[in-house]
Amino acid sequence: MPEALSWIGMRIDDAYGARVGVVHDVYLEPDGSPRWIFTLRRRVLIPGWDAIPGAGRVWVPYPRELIDSAPKVWSLDDMTIEFEAQTRRWYAAGKDHSGWAAHIRSAPSERE
């Protein structure tokens, strides 16, 4: 059994130690590593590749405000490729979405 599945039921803490929710489900990569963590409380996916488990909790390096405002999903069964891409962009952009804006601004010059 992949280790990340043992996270189900653990508390999720944000980058500052604030409670985000509880791990309801984990979406795994083919090698068994965590791809997404799903919390039913907020109905969001949280990237699992940066998560660190310990002492009965899972720590994620994102602030709760960013997690709270992430795209919502009912369950992992409802996840589509488009939704996953949207969610991945959400976390890559950061709280103020400056990372995404910088990516968009730099895209045309890369094509020239």
Buried (B, 14 or more C-beta within 10 A) or exposed (E): EEEBEEBBEBBBBBBEEEEBBBBBBBBBEEEEEBBBBBBEEBBBBBBBEEBEBEEEBBBBEBBBEBBEEBEEBEEEEEBEEEBBEEBBBBBEBBEEBEBBEEBEEEEEEEEE
